[in-house]
Structures are given as C-alpha cells and as structure tokens.
C-alpha cells in the first residue's frame, strides 16, 4: 500500500446486498502514484464519454503545475472484482470565505473551465456510492466538497445527487453557467443553411477581407517533430492578443504556459490533440486548440492577434475548423468554457450546468451552507448571461 494510503473495509465500501461484487476503496495521499496508474487510467477513459479534464494527459499536467504549496492531494482508487473501476484525484485547499477559514475539497481537474466529471468505469449507483463513501473517509477535516460545472443532463449528475442524499449528506444544488454546444450536420453547406443570412454574409465578407490581406495558410499539427514550432505559434498569438496586456493570456502566466505545453505534448502522443493555426504572410495570427474524443471536439482555447482584428482572423479560422470537423465526420463541437457572446454566432444550443456542493457537519460547513442557500435563491426563470472575458482580472499567482 502506498505511503499515506487508507484502505476502507469492504463492509463499508460495497453493495453486496444487491447481489453485486463489493467496491473497495483505497485512498492515498500525494500524486506520486499517478504515473503507475496510466495504463489502467487510459482504459477507463475510453469506457464512456469522459471529459478531457479526466484524461491522464490533463491530470498529470495539473498535478505538476497547479498544486499549490499548502494543498493536500489524495487519489481515490475504487476496485471491484480485482479491477480498478475508478480513479479520482482530489485536492483539499484552504480558503477564506467572509473572513472564515474553510477547507474545500474537489477534483484536481476543476482548475479550468472544463465540464466537471469523474473518471469512473460507469455511473451506476454501485460505483458512485463507493466514491461518495470515500469522501467521508478522507484523512482531512473538510468543510465542503464541490463540483462546479456538472452537465445537468449527465447521468453522473443525477446519480451523485441520489447517492449523496441516500448517505444523509447536506447537499446544495444550483444552476451554474451554461455552455454552448454545436451539433454538426452532414455537410458544411447544411450547417451554413441553418444559420441566418446575416451570418452567412458576414462570413463571406470576412473571407474576402482576409484573403485580400496577404498570403493565407491554415496549418495543423500532425507530427511530434512539429510540436515546438506549433506551440511557439500558439504562444506568439497569445502574446499578440488583447489578453496579454490584460494578464490572462497563456503566455502571461508561467504555470499556464507550462501546463498547456505538457498537456498538448502528451495529448499529441495519444492522438487526441487538435492544434490548428492561421498564418498571414507567414505570421501566426489565430489558433484553435481542441481535444478529440468519441464524444466529439472539445474546444479548449482560441485567440487571435489583436493587430489583425479588422480582418477577423479568429472568425475565418473557426469557420475552417467547423468545415474540417464536418468533413472528418465529427458530430459535436463542445464549447466547455464560460458562455461568450461570440459563441452565439455559431450555435443556438446550450447545455445547463449544475453546481453541486456537499456541506460537512463542521461549524464552517454549516455556516457556509446557510449563506449559500440565502445567496443563491433560485431565480424565477433561467437566463443565459454572457461572460465578458475582459471584465475578469488575471488569476492570482499561487505557485
């Protein structure tokens, strides 16, 4: 058993009363063991439509670059019939809320705006119930557990709520920020035909403007020996974007520069990375970064050189992205981050997300539960409120 591990007795962890093999729980402190789990991790990842944030590439990069000095990390491992059925890295982080110190526990994968998820073999009650029991066995006194971007329609969301309520936990559930999603039709012409005439004309004007501005090339990263040049092109665009002076670009935040380099290199090796960039007279002026799974294309990052804003390079490249995805037979383009006004140009469909919080019986946990219930009273009707990325300041440097 790894150092710091906690083995949960089978009598606490299983579901034999329903005729199924028990799920045992092992909890280890630290993230050093992650590399030894990679093979089984990749197998689990392919068993159901998992989010990119549960991939080994994402989690290992998170562990290297986003664990803070005072964080405590745990790896929950679930086993059934001598086979691993779940691997969930968690982080316990001390925060101050209204001047009161609280300990928040959540998946390590939630640092960025991807959808919330857990790496589980399945989302049946047997496996999810074991994970819920593991939360109560963590060797840290926590005040709340939170997953902030659970897709409302996900089976995991409903099963988590059911198992938490069955376990007698205090649970808060409220609407989170929605996310846009685009279902891709059989042809690019079909896609354009479903959009407004105003938008189609806008795309035509954009194409004319950029093609008349110089030599245009759309490039994609395909081979490992091209990686350094491709990642340098991404950083060059980020440095020339409005985000650089705002302090929010990948290039402006060292830990993000390192995180995305490691993640992209690993995802290229697994064949799931998509990095596409646009050059104008050989200068990189826009890029798209995505991750491809059986569930579709997950649109992780995009930006453009602010000096070329007048010719809309991001719009031109995004149209090429959609066209290429349709030609490849990809059926869905997911915008997993916050809802931006520009995304509404490309699709009308949204998916609502749920913020799920478990409040412990500690004094801080009880106070936090009361405060959040009062603060987040359910509105009369749902309304999409677009986020202005320029209104947010740079992330606080903590590592």
Secondary structure, DSSP 8 states (H G I E B T S, - for coil): --TT-EEE-HHHH--GGGTS--EEEEEEESSGGGGGGHHHHHHHHTTTT--GGGSHHHHHHHHHHS--TT-EEEEEEEEETTEEEEEEEEEEEEEEETTEEEEEEEEGGGGSSS----EES--SHHHHHHHHHHHTT-SS--SEEEEEEEETT-HHHHHHHHHHHHTT-EEEEEE---EEEEE--SSHHHHHHHS-HHHHHHHHHHHHHHHTSS-EEEEE--SGGGHHHHHHHHHHHHHHSHHHHHT-SGGGSHHHHHHHHHHHHHHHHHT-EEEEEEEETTEEEEEEEEEEETTEEEEEEEEE-GGGGGGTHHHHHHHHHHHHHHHHT--EEE--S---GGGGGT---EE-EEEEEEE-SSHHHHHHHHHHHHHT---SS-------GGGS-------
